[in-house]
Every structure is written in structure tokens, then in C-alpha cells.
């Protein structure tokens, strides 16, 4: 329990930020799953569109500090390589 008003405010802010970060991370993971599902189903027409959306979400979450920059880069790289093999 917070003893000061400022500590109570920090707790409220922490709860809001955590919820927002969890929502962003969840949206990113969902986009990644959609791309992977399209890749495994060999839907070459859907993959580029889904990949672009996923990359944008990954970059956005990285920019907001939800995931680290290198993690985001690794995710994008692996998705791109997998998508390239579907169309080829």
C-alpha cells in the first residue's frame, strides 16, 4: 500500500502502462501467428500483406519499448526468410 499520494499515482500509471504493453505485445504475437499460419498453409497471396502488417506492429512495439530492438529485428528477419521460401 502506498504511503504517499505520488506513490499511489505511480501505481495507477504502472497498471495502465502494463495493460497497454500487454495489449501491444498480444497484438504483435497475434500478427506473427497469422503470418506463420499463412506460411504453413502455403497461401502465397496472403503472406506479403500479413507480413507487412506484422512487421509494422513489431517495429511499433519495439519503438515503444515493449520488446527490445534486437528481438524485434530477429522476429522480422525470421518471418521475412520464411515468407520468401513460400513464394519461391
Beta strands, then each sheet from edge to edge (+ up, - down):
end
